[in-house]
Amino acid sequence: MPEQLQIEIVQGAWPASVAAFYDLLGGSCAWPEDAAMTLHAVLARADAHGLPPSLFDADEIGRNLQRPTAAAQRDLLLTSAALRYAEVMRRGRIDLATLHGDVAIHRWNVGAAAELAATLKGGHLAHWLDNLPPAAPEYLRLKQALAQYRDIERRGGWPVLRLPPDKRSLKPDETGAFVPQLGMRLQCTGDLEHAAAGDVYDAAMVEAVRRFQARHGLAVDGVVGRDTLAALNVPVAQRIAQIALNMERWRFMAHATPPTRIEVNVPAAEAVVMRDGEIVFRMRAVVGKKATPTPMLASAIQRIVVNPPWVVPFSIYRRDIAPAIARDPDYLQKHDMSWQGGQLVQKPGPKNALGRIKFDLPSPFAVFLHDTNAPALFASDDRYRSNGCIRVEKPMELAVHLLAPSGWSRARIEDLIRAGATVAVRVDPPLPVVLAYWTAFVDADGSVRFRDDIYGRDAAFSAALDGIALPPLAPQAAQGCGAQPTFSIITLENQ
């Protein structure tokens, strides 16, 4: 049999990982009947992860188990499926960096052939298979949401809602035949527990709409207007696909998303600080505009710059500042800007666009987190306003969190700000930061949340998974936040 197996490997179009697996086993067959059945049971349930079982030849393996074919072919089929399953669960089906020109997250190198060989030798296949999908709570909650929305689909989905021709919105205490349908729709997704009899848009239903609006990143006003109606009418099949797509994105990113981190979810325009998988605090964020998107990356905050200068990128100077100077020759003086060594620099202070605190992180895109001199933007639901960098709502809280392990207090940081000098403080240890793109995610309380595909990343990802070739998204403005200054700044050790 080993000879026949080697012939099949040489003659067949098997991946290199399959040949590596059999080299580790000395060229012998590897799959006893019980292991084959264990693998098939797992592959047949791949749809629970938003994956078609056909991706892993589950039906063919099932037929083979019922009517065995040639032993060598059977063994190769099982090995190929197991390695494919491991690869998909550990690193996703597609390298996102091939789809977008602004992704700095390296795809994980799985090395599944050696793991599978050791697993089969040790008789621990079931345990190995169970531990291949991401173990992050966020992924597991998406898996539960996928089952929930598929159940809604099996029960017929939800009704399509249409306001009467003479109405542009539904407001609290108004009446209409539309109201009972709205109640049915809200019950489908658990936003409303019991719909009241009658056609009055009452307080309970208003509160349910407010919950729905919050889950979908809409203005939480209880009014069923154009945007809320559009979100209510997104088909359940589309929401299922959105959840499955974000699970696929999690499989690509899980290895780069440690339980202790700062995570910016760009579509939600929100940042969270996490410690051991628990949210310490959350804050609103202002992220990149559609024309100047915030990239996806995994890095770490290594230092904080207090009273940072802003080195204006040439793209911003050409697009915004040069025309402003043409209208007002005193523009630079009014905004505390001057030319220094060929760089246009805004000096530290209350007018500075970076605010009083900047959070530096290594990045090929020159992006970072920072304070702002325009905090009113955080009150807006439309927080897609930046040139790619991330303005955070609670910069002082974040700075204290980062520097507290080194003995820094809020008062000491405030003293530095008042002193006015530009000072860099090392963050020890550096805290991982992930700039992510979650358009479907689930809170710890089970609340399923959706956001719009603001940059078209979902559309490109979905097309690639369907085998549709599109040119990579390569936003030019990922470099749009500001370079490091060429002049020196004071660096303080954490003492």
Residue, then its C-alpha position, 0 to 999 in steps of 0.5 A: m500500500p505505501e507504494q500505491l500511495q506514493i504513486e497517487i501522490v506523484q500522479g495526483a494534483w495534491p497540495a505540497s502539504v499532503a506530500a509533507f504529511y506522508d513524508l512524516l509518516g514514512g509514506s504509510c496510510a494514516w486514517p483508521e476508520d474511527a478517525a475517518m468518521t470523526l473527521h467527517a462529522v466535523l467537516a459535515r458541520a462546517d456550515a456552523h462556521g459559515l463555510p460550505p461542507s463541500l469546501f472540504d469534500a464532506d459529501e464525497i468523504g461520506r460516500n466513501l465511508q459508506r462504500p469504501t474505494a481504493a485505500a490510497q485514494r481514500d487516505l489522500l482524500l481524508t488527509s487533503a480535507a483535514l489539512r484544508y480544514a486546518e488552513v481555513m480555520r487557522r488563517g482564512r481562505i484568502d490573504l486580505a493583503t491581496l485584496h486591499g493595498d492598506v492591510a498590514i496583518h501577516r497571514w499566519n503560517v499554519g504548519a498543519a502537516a506536522e500537527l496532523a501527523a502527530t495528532l493521528k499518531g497520538g490519537h487526539l484527532a477530535h481534540w485537535l479539530d475542535n481547537l482549530p477554529p478561533a477560540a476568541p469570544e467574539y468569534l464564538r458569539l458570531k457563531q451563535a448569531l449565525a445560528q440565530y439568524r439562520d433560524i429566523e430564515r427557516r421560520g420565514g424571515w421578516p416582512v418587508l415594511r413600507l410606509p404609506p405613500d403620504k408618510r416619510s416617517l413614523k413618529p412616536d404616538e402616531t397610528g397606522a396599519f404599518v405599525p403591526q408589521l413593524g412590531m412583527r419585524l422587531q420581534c423577529t430579531g428580539d428587539l421587541e418582546h411582545a407587540a401591543a394590539g392595535d395600530v399605535y406606535d406606543a412607547a414599548m415599540v419606540e424603545a424597541v426601535r431605539r434598540f434596533q437603531a443602536r444595534h445598527g449604528l443609526a441615530v437613536d431617536g425612535v423615529v422610523g425614517r428612511d435610514t431606519l426603514a432601509a436597515l429594517n428591510v435588509p433581507v435576513a439572507q444578507r445579514i447571514a452572509q454578513i455574519a459569515l463574512n466577518m467570521e471569515r475575517w476573524r479566521f484571518m485575523a485571530h492570530a493577530t488579535p490578542p486578548t489584551r489590546i486596543e481595538v479600533n473597529v473602523p466601521a463602528a467608529e469606536a475603540v475599546v481597551m481590552r485586558d484579558g478579553e474583557i473590555v476595560f473601557r470603550m470610546r467613540a473614535v473619528v476614523g478615515k473618510k471614504a476617500t481617505p480610509t483607515p487601514m487594517l493593521a496589527s501593531a503596538i503603541q510604543r510611546i506617547v507624545v505629549n504636546p505633539p507638533w503636527v507635520v502636515p502631509f503634502s497631500i493635505y497641504r495641497r488639497d486644503i491648506a494651499p487654497a486656504i492660504a490663497r483666500d487668507p494670506d494670514y492663514l498659517q499665522k492664525h493656525d500656528m503653522s510655519w515652515q521648518g526645514g521644508q516641512l509645514v509644521q503646526k506647533p503644539g497647543p490648543k489649535n493643534a489638530l492632534g490635540r495634546i496627546k499622540f499615540d505612536l505605533p509602527s505602521p507602513f501607513a504613517v497612521f496613529l491614534h491621537d487627541t483632537n482640537a475638535p471634540a464636538l465631532f464625537a457627538s456625531d453619528d457620522r464620524y468618518r471624517s479623518n485622513g486615515c488616523i484615529r481620533v479618540e474620545k478619551p485620550m487622557e484615560l488611554a494615556v493613564h491606562l498605558l502609563a500606569p504600569s510604569g508608575w505614571s499618574r494622571a496628574r503627572i501627565e497633566d503637568l507635562i501638558r501644562a509645561g508645553a514642551t513636546v515630550a515622548v514617553r515610552v510605553d512599557p510594555p507596548l500595548p498591542v493595537v488592532l485596526a479592524y473592520w467588523t461590519a457584524f459583531v456581537d456584544a458580550d450580552g448577545s446583542v448582534r450589531f451591524r454596520d455599513d460597509i463604508y469602504g467596500r471591503d466586504a464587497a471585495f472580500s465576498a467577490a474574492l470568496d466567490g471567485i470573482a477577480l477584482p483589482p485590489l483596493a489600494p487607497q492612496a490616502a493611508q499615508g495622510c496623517g502626518a510624518q514624524p518630525t525631523f527635529s528632535i523632541i525630549t524623550l522621558e524614561n518611565q520613572 
